């Protein structure tokens, strides 16, 4: 944890390097070999230990790590596929669509389970749940909700205390937020009831998990829904006020995926990084990185892992997306 805090302090001054990147950092800048451009939705502070491990094993390679939102990554790669070597995102559906549309390089013999890859071109390397994160001060002397239904009941019981104090993704802007929302809606009608209740409380809408966690930590909001598990765990560590809840009714498990751009000018170096993420990272960076390793069980533990399969493309259909967003706005924008 001390390493993460130090890295935050190191990275913070760099946030203005590029006008339109959320963050940019170059690793092993003086390397004499190729420089890989990695576009990713994962905050630098979480991913830096992984890249540090890679360049330590491959000292001739430098890595320019560029952070952007999930929906923006999809737009950028489609517009200029040769500008990036490796593409990493938590929005599994957008990644699958990119790979299916021919933007990913096919790589054989990558040792991942069949359910964690798509046509030898898209590969999962982490898995983590969507969580509910709660500021405990709002539930002092009361049970903390462990299901969506109990959260609904708690919000309805004290509406004035929670008005303007609940947060979730703006699914119109966030690719990951849209993925979580569509998967939740498929799993249970409770999702729509929760959105209606949150909408009635003037829910605050966010681009990303990091911003939700920041506002939870300073008390600007008291409840955040569908926060990415790794972000929640890192920020909640040592913070007595925050509690991370894995909903006991059902869990939505996302797999972070990576691909090599088919248009990369550095295919060999890019493939080295992808293989490192999938096969070598567990041995090298597990202790240093808060990103959870890919869980290779068959999914029979009662958790709902989002499948890397064609069903992911359902809600990317133009008509279905429009219909879903219209229903979401009716519930949330009141």
C-alpha positions as CSV (number, residue, x, y, z in Angstrom):
1,X,0.0,0.0,0.0
2,X,2.9,2.4,0.7
3,X,4.0,1.8,-2.8
4,X,0.6,2.8,-4.2
5,X,0.5,6.0,-2.2
6,X,4.0,6.9,-3.3
7,X,3.0,6.2,-6.9
8,X,0.0,8.5,-6.6
9,X,2.2,11.3,-5.5
10,X,4.6,10.6,-8.4
11,X,1.9,10.4,-11.1
12,X,-0.3,13.3,-9.9
13,X,2.0,16.1,-11.3
14,X,1.9,14.4,-14.7
15,X,-1.8,14.6,-15.3
16,X,-1.5,17.6,-17.6
17,X,1.1,16.1,-20.0
18,X,-1.5,15.5,-22.7
19,X,-4.5,17.6,-23.3
20,X,-6.9,14.8,-23.8
21,X,-5.6,11.9,-21.8
22,X,-6.8,11.1,-18.3
23,X,-3.2,10.2,-17.6
24,X,0.1,9.4,-19.4
25,X,3.3,7.9,-18.1
26,X,6.3,6.5,-19.9
27,X,8.1,3.5,-18.3
28,X,11.8,2.7,-19.0
29,X,12.0,5.8,-21.2
30,X,15.7,5.5,-22.0
31,X,15.3,2.0,-23.4
32,X,17.1,1.5,-26.8
33,X,14.5,-0.8,-28.3
34,X,10.8,-0.3,-29.4
35,X,8.3,1.8,-27.5
36,X,4.9,0.3,-27.0
37,X,1.9,2.6,-26.8
38,X,-0.7,1.0,-24.5
39,X,-4.1,2.5,-24.3
40,X,-6.0,1.4,-21.2
41,X,-9.0,2.2,-19.0
42,X,-7.2,1.2,-15.8
43,X,-5.8,4.0,-13.7
44,X,-2.0,4.2,-13.7
45,X,-1.7,3.8,-10.0
46,X,-3.2,0.3,-10.3
47,X,-1.5,-0.8,-13.5
48,X,2.0,0.6,-12.9
49,X,3.3,-2.4,-11.0
50,X,2.4,-4.6,-13.9
51,X,4.2,-2.5,-16.4
52,X,7.2,-2.2,-14.1
53,X,7.4,-5.9,-13.9
54,X,7.3,-6.2,-17.7
55,X,10.0,-3.7,-18.4
56,X,12.2,-5.2,-15.7
57,X,12.1,-8.5,-17.7
58,X,12.4,-6.7,-21.1
59,X,14.8,-3.8,-20.5
60,X,15.1,-2.9,-24.2
61,X,11.4,-2.1,-24.4
62,X,9.8,1.1,-23.2
63,X,6.0,1.5,-22.6
64,X,3.9,4.7,-23.0
65,X,0.9,4.1,-20.9
66,X,-2.2,6.2,-21.9
67,X,-5.4,6.2,-19.8
68,X,-8.8,6.9,-21.2
69,X,-12.4,6.0,-20.6
70,X,-13.8,2.8,-22.0
71,X,-16.1,4.3,-24.6
72,X,-13.3,6.7,-25.7
73,X,-10.9,3.8,-26.1
74,X,-13.3,2.2,-28.5
75,X,-13.6,5.4,-30.5
76,X,-9.9,6.1,-30.6
77,X,-8.9,2.6,-31.7
78,X,-11.5,2.6,-34.5
79,X,-10.3,6.0,-35.7
80,X,-6.5,5.3,-35.6
81,X,-5.8,1.6,-35.0
82,X,-2.1,2.1,-35.9
83,X,-1.6,4.6,-33.1
84,X,-1.7,1.9,-30.4
85,X,0.0,-1.5,-29.9
86,X,-1.9,-3.0,-27.0
87,X,-5.5,-2.2,-26.0
88,X,-6.7,-2.9,-22.5
89,X,-10.2,-2.3,-21.2
90,X,-12.8,-3.3,-18.6
91,X,-15.6,-2.9,-21.1
92,X,-15.8,-6.5,-22.3
93,X,-18.5,-5.9,-24.8
94,X,-16.7,-3.0,-26.6
95,X,-13.5,-5.1,-26.7
96,X,-15.3,-8.1,-28.1
97,X,-16.8,-5.9,-30.8
98,X,-13.4,-4.5,-31.7
99,X,-11.9,-7.9,-32.0
100,X,-14.9,-9.2,-33.9
101,X,-14.6,-6.3,-36.3
102,X,-11.0,-7.2,-37.2
103,X,-9.0,-4.7,-35.0
104,X,-7.1,-7.4,-33.1
105,X,-4.1,-9.5,-34.1
106,X,-4.6,-13.2,-33.9
107,X,-2.1,-14.9,-31.5
108,X,-1.9,-18.6,-31.2
109,X,-1.0,-20.7,-28.1
110,X,-1.9,-18.2,-25.4
111,X,-2.5,-20.4,-22.4
112,X,-5.9,-19.2,-21.1
113,X,-9.1,-21.1,-20.6
114,X,-11.4,-21.3,-23.7
115,X,-14.0,-19.1,-21.9
116,X,-11.3,-16.4,-21.3
117,X,-10.4,-15.7,-24.9
118,X,-12.2,-14.9,-28.2
119,X,-10.9,-16.4,-31.5
120,X,-7.3,-16.2,-30.4
121,X,-7.4,-12.4,-30.5
122,X,-8.9,-11.1,-27.2
123,X,-7.7,-12.4,-23.9
124,X,-8.9,-12.0,-20.3
125,X,-6.3,-11.5,-17.6
126,X,-8.2,-10.3,-14.5
127,X,-11.6,-10.9,-13.0
128,X,-13.3,-8.7,-10.4
129,X,-16.8,-7.9,-9.2
130,X,-19.0,-4.9,-9.3
131,X,-19.5,-3.7,-5.7
132,X,-21.6,-1.4,-3.6
133,X,-19.4,0.9,-1.6
134,X,-20.9,2.6,1.5
135,X,-19.8,5.3,3.8
136,X,-20.5,3.7,7.2
137,X,-21.4,7.1,8.8
138,X,-24.8,6.9,6.9
139,X,-25.6,3.5,8.6
140,X,-24.3,4.1,12.1
141,X,-26.4,1.8,14.4
142,X,-28.2,0.2,11.5
143,X,-27.4,-2.8,9.4
144,X,-25.5,-2.2,6.2
145,X,-27.4,-3.4,3.1
146,X,-26.1,-6.6,1.7
147,X,-28.5,-7.0,-1.3
148,X,-30.0,-4.6,-3.9
149,X,-33.4,-5.0,-2.3
150,X,-32.1,-4.1,1.2
151,X,-30.4,-1.1,-0.3
152,X,-33.7,0.0,-1.9
153,X,-35.4,-0.4,1.4
154,X,-32.7,1.7,3.2
155,X,-32.9,4.5,0.7
156,X,-36.7,4.6,0.8
157,X,-36.7,4.7,4.6
158,X,-34.6,7.9,4.8
159,X,-34.9,9.7,1.5
160,X,-33.9,13.2,2.8
161,X,-30.6,11.8,4.2
162,X,-29.7,10.2,0.9
163,X,-31.0,12.9,-1.5
164,X,-28.1,13.9,-3.7
165,X,-25.9,11.5,-1.8
166,X,-26.0,8.4,-4.0
167,X,-23.9,7.7,-7.1
168,X,-23.5,5.4,-10.0
169,X,-22.1,5.4,-13.6
170,X,-23.6,7.6,-16.3
171,X,-24.2,4.7,-18.6
172,X,-24.6,7.0,-21.6
173,X,-20.9,7.9,-21.3
174,X,-19.2,5.0,-19.6
175,X,-18.6,1.8,-21.5
176,X,-18.0,-0.2,-18.3
177,X,-21.1,1.4,-16.7
178,X,-23.2,0.4,-19.6
179,X,-21.9,-3.2,-19.5
180,X,-22.6,-3.5,-15.8
181,X,-26.1,-2.0,-16.2
182,X,-27.1,-4.3,-19.1
183,X,-25.9,-7.3,-17.3
184,X,-27.7,-6.3,-14.1
185,X,-30.9,-5.7,-16.0
186,X,-30.6,-9.2,-17.6
187,X,-30.1,-10.8,-14.2
188,X,-32.9,-9.2,-12.2
189,X,-35.8,-6.7,-12.4
190,X,-34.5,-5.4,-9.0
191,X,-32.0,-3.3,-11.0
192,X,-34.7,-1.2,-12.5
193,X,-36.4,-0.7,-9.1
194,X,-33.1,0.4,-7.7
195,X,-32.5,2.9,-10.5
196,X,-35.9,4.4,-10.0
197,X,-35.3,4.9,-6.3
198,X,-31.8,6.4,-7.0
199,X,-33.3,8.6,-9.7
200,X,-35.9,9.9,-7.3
201,X,-33.1,10.8,-4.9
202,X,-31.3,13.0,-7.5
203,X,-28.6,10.4,-8.1
204,X,-25.1,11.8,-9.0
205,X,-23.7,10.3,-12.2
206,X,-20.0,9.5,-12.8
207,X,-17.6,8.6,-15.6
208,X,-15.6,6.2,-13.5
209,X,-15.1,4.3,-10.3
210,X,-12.2,6.5,-9.2
211,X,-14.4,9.6,-9.0
212,X,-17.1,7.8,-7.1
213,X,-14.6,6.5,-4.6
214,X,-13.1,10.0,-4.1
215,X,-16.6,11.5,-3.3
216,X,-17.4,8.6,-1.0
217,X,-14.2,9.2,0.9
218,X,-14.8,12.9,1.5
219,X,-18.6,12.3,2.3
220,X,-19.9,14.0,-0.8
221,X,-21.9,10.9,-1.4
222,X,-22.8,8.1,1.0
223,X,-23.5,5.1,-1.4
224,X,-22.0,4.2,-4.7
225,X,-23.4,1.4,-6.9
226,X,-21.5,-0.8,-9.3
227,X,-18.0,0.4,-8.3
228,X,-15.2,-1.7,-9.7
229,X,-13.9,-4.0,-7.1
230,X,-10.1,-3.3,-7.3
231,X,-10.7,0.4,-7.0
232,X,-12.9,0.0,-4.1
233,X,-10.5,-2.4,-2.3
234,X,-7.5,-0.1,-2.7
235,X,-9.3,3.1,-1.5
236,X,-11.1,1.3,1.3
237,X,-7.9,-0.1,2.8
238,X,-7.2,1.8,6.0
239,X,-10.4,3.8,5.6
240,X,-12.7,2.9,8.5
241,X,-15.5,4.9,7.0
242,X,-15.8,2.9,3.8
243,X,-17.3,-0.6,3.5
244,X,-17.2,-2.6,0.3
245,X,-20.2,-4.9,-0.2
246,X,-20.3,-7.8,-2.5
247,X,-24.1,-8.1,-3.0
248,X,-25.3,-11.5,-1.8
249,X,-28.3,-11.6,-4.1
250,X,-26.1,-11.9,-7.2
251,X,-22.7,-10.7,-8.2
252,X,-21.6,-9.4,-11.6
253,X,-18.0,-10.4,-12.4
254,X,-16.1,-8.5,-15.1
255,X,-13.0,-9.8,-16.8
256,X,-10.5,-7.1,-17.9
257,X,-9.3,-8.0,-21.4
258,X,-6.3,-7.1,-23.7
259,X,-5.6,-7.4,-27.4
260,X,-2.8,-6.5,-29.7
261,X,-3.8,-4.0,-32.4
262,X,-3.8,-5.7,-35.8
263,X,-2.2,-2.4,-37.1
264,X,0.6,-2.3,-34.5
265,X,4.0,-1.4,-35.9
266,X,5.6,-3.5,-33.1
267,X,3.8,-6.9,-33.2
268,X,6.6,-8.9,-31.6
269,X,7.0,-6.5,-28.6
270,X,3.3,-6.1,-28.3
271,X,2.8,-9.9,-28.2
272,X,5.5,-10.1,-25.5
273,X,3.5,-7.7,-23.3
274,X,0.2,-9.5,-23.9
275,X,1.7,-12.9,-23.0
276,X,3.2,-11.3,-19.9
277,X,-0.2,-10.1,-18.8
278,X,-1.8,-13.5,-19.3
279,X,0.9,-15.9,-18.2
280,X,3.8,-14.3,-16.3
281,X,2.1,-11.5,-14.3
282,X,0.8,-13.9,-11.7
283,X,4.3,-14.9,-10.6
284,X,5.8,-11.4,-10.9
285,X,3.3,-8.8,-9.9
286,X,0.6,-10.5,-7.8
287,X,2.0,-9.0,-4.5
288,X,2.7,-5.5,-6.0
289,X,-0.5,-5.0,-8.0
290,X,-4.0,-4.7,-6.6
291,X,-5.5,-6.0,-9.8
292,X,-7.1,-9.4,-9.0
293,X,-5.9,-12.4,-11.0
294,X,-8.1,-14.2,-13.4
295,X,-10.2,-16.7,-11.5
296,X,-9.9,-19.9,-13.5
297,X,-12.8,-21.8,-11.8
298,X,-15.7,-23.0,-13.9
299,X,-18.0,-20.4,-12.4
300,X,-19.9,-22.9,-10.2
301,X,-19.2,-20.8,-7.1
302,X,-22.5,-19.0,-7.4
303,X,-21.0,-15.8,-8.8
304,X,-22.1,-14.4,-12.2
305,X,-19.1,-14.1,-14.5
306,X,-19.9,-12.1,-17.6
307,X,-19.2,-14.5,-20.5
308,X,-16.8,-13.6,-23.3
309,X,-19.2,-14.7,-26.0
310,X,-21.5,-13.3,-28.7
311,X,-24.2,-12.5,-26.1
312,X,-22.1,-9.6,-25.1
313,X,-22.9,-7.9,-28.5
314,X,-26.7,-7.9,-27.9
315,X,-26.9,-4.5,-26.2
316,X,-24.4,-3.0,-28.7
317,X,-27.0,-3.3,-31.4
318,X,-28.1,0.3,-32.2
319,X,-31.8,-0.2,-31.6
320,X,-31.3,-2.2,-28.4
321,X,-28.9,0.3,-27.1
322,X,-31.3,3.2,-27.8
323,X,-34.2,1.3,-26.2
324,X,-32.1,0.5,-23.1
325,X,-30.8,4.0,-22.7
326,X,-34.3,5.4,-23.0
327,X,-35.5,3.1,-20.3
328,X,-32.5,4.0,-18.1
329,X,-33.1,7.8,-18.6
330,X,-36.8,7.3,-17.7
331,X,-35.8,5.7,-14.5
332,X,-32.8,7.8,-13.5
333,X,-33.3,11.3,-15.0
334,X,-36.4,12.4,-13.1
